[in-house]
Amino acid sequence: MKIDGNEFELNGVKYVRADSVSSCSMAAELDGLEYCMVRTYSAGVFAGYIDRDALNGTSGTVKNARRIWQWAGAASLSQLATEGTKSPDNCKFPCPVSEVTLTQIIEIIPITEKAKASIDGVKVWEK
């Protein structure tokens, strides 16, 4: 177990104290990119870093993208992006990919630091 301030790592999973994260503060940026929930018409939902200024109509590239394949513990993507999941053991989020180019983007929701910590805390799902 590794302990660092308000965070600790256990069995390769990083945890953050809930009272150390404001539910309204946005997740840290990656090279100036915003961490968001990106929903498409037919490819599903991804959590990752996106440059909104680089969108080409409804197409864009999401970096460090993790597919949000199945979630529990949040009623909607909006709640998942704001509060995270209250049921991480019942979520199926595969490992992130370095980037994915998505077409038919229909929704982009900024993800809070609290929600990012929750999403990052979901164990990588493998079948």
For each residue, the residues with C-beta under 8 A, 3 or more apart:
1: 8 9 10
2: 8 9
3: 7 8
4: 7 8 9
5: 20
6: 16 17 20 21
7: 3 4 14 15 16 17
8: 1 2 3 4 14 15
9: 1 2 4 12 13 14 15
10: 1 13 15
11:
12: 9
13: 9 10 121 123
14: 7 8 9 117 120 121
15: 7 8 9 10 117 121
16: 6 7 20 21 117 121
17: 6 7 20 21
18: 21 114
19:
20: 5 6 16 17
21: 6 16 17 18 25 112 113 114 117
22: 25 112 113 114
23: 82 83 112 114
24: 112
25: 21 22 112 113 114
26: 34 35 110 111 112 113
27: 34 35 110 111 112 113 115 116
28: 35 113 116
29: 32 33 34 35 49
30: 33 35 49 63 64
31: 49
32: 29 51
33: 29 30 49 50 51 63
34: 26 27 29 49 50 51 52 110
35: 26 27 28 29 30 47 48 49 110 111 116
36: 47 48 49 50 62 81 108 109 110 111
37: 45 46 47 68 77 80 81 107 108 109 110 111
38: 45 46 47 48 50 60 62 65 102 105 107 108
39: 44 45 77 105 106 107 108 109
40: 43 44 45 46 102 103 104 105 106
41: 104 106
42: 104
43: 40 46 102 103 104
44: 39 40 67 68 69
45: 37 38 39 40 67 68 77
46: 37 38 40 43 62 65 66 67 68 100 102
47: 35 36 37 38 65 66 68 93 111 116 119
48: 35 36 38 62 63 64 65 66 96 99 100
49: 29 30 31 33 34 35 36 62 63 64 65
50: 33 34 36 38 55 60 61 62 63 108
51: 32 33 34 54 55 60 61
52: 34 55 60 108
53:
54: 51 60 61
55: 50 51 52 58 59 60 105
56: 59 60
57:
58: 55 103 104 105 106
59: 55 56 101 102 103 104 105
60: 38 50 51 52 54 55 56 101 102 105
61: 50 51 54 99 100 101 102
62: 36 38 46 48 49 50 65 99 100 102
63: 30 33 48 49 50 98 99
64: 30 48 49 96 98 99
65: 38 46 47 48 49 62 96 97 99 100
66: 46 47 48 93 94 95 96 97 119
67: 44 45 46 93 94
68: 37 44 45 46 47 71 77 80 93 119
69: 44 92 93 94 125
70: 91 92
71: 68 74 80 85 91 92 93
72: 85 87 90 91
73: 84 85 86 87 88 90 91
74: 71 77 79 80 83 84 85 86
75: 79
76: 79 80
77: 37 39 45 68 74 80 81 107 109
78: 81 82 109
79: 74 75 76 82 83
80: 37 68 71 74 76 77 83 84 85 115 119
81: 36 37 77 78 109 110 111 112 115
82: 23 78 79 111 112 114 115
83: 23 74 79 80 86 112 114 115 118
84: 73 74 80 112 114 115 116 117 118 119 121
85: 71 72 73 74 80 88 91 118 119 122
86: 73 74 83
87: 72 73 90 91
88: 73 85 91 118 121 122 123
89: 123
90: 72 73 87
91: 70 71 72 73 85 87 88 122 125
92: 69 70 71 125
93: 47 66 67 68 69 71 119 122 124 125
94: 66 67 69 124 125 126
95: 66 124
96: 48 64 65 66
97: 65 66 100
98: 63 64
99: 48 61 62 63 64 65
100: 46 48 61 62 65 97
101: 59 60 61
102: 38 40 43 46 59 60 61 62 105
103: 40 43 58 59
104: 40 41 42 43 58 59
105: 38 39 40 55 58 59 60 102 108
106: 39 40 41 58
107: 37 38 39 77
108: 36 37 38 39 50 52 105
109: 36 37 39 77 78 81
110: 26 27 34 35 36 37 81
111: 26 27 35 36 37 47 81 82 115 116 119
112: 21 22 23 24 25 26 27 81 82 83 84 115 116
113: 21 22 25 26 27 28 116 117
114: 18 21 22 23 25 82 83 84 117 118
115: 27 80 81 82 83 84 111 112 118 119
116: 27 28 35 47 84 111 112 113 119 120
117: 14 15 16 21 84 113 114 120 121
118: 83 84 85 88 114 115 121 122
119: 47 66 68 80 84 85 93 111 115 116 122
120: 14 116 117
121: 13 14 15 16 84 88 117 118
122: 85 88 91 93 118 119 125
123: 13 88 89
124: 93 94 95
125: 69 91 92 93 94 122
126: 94
127:
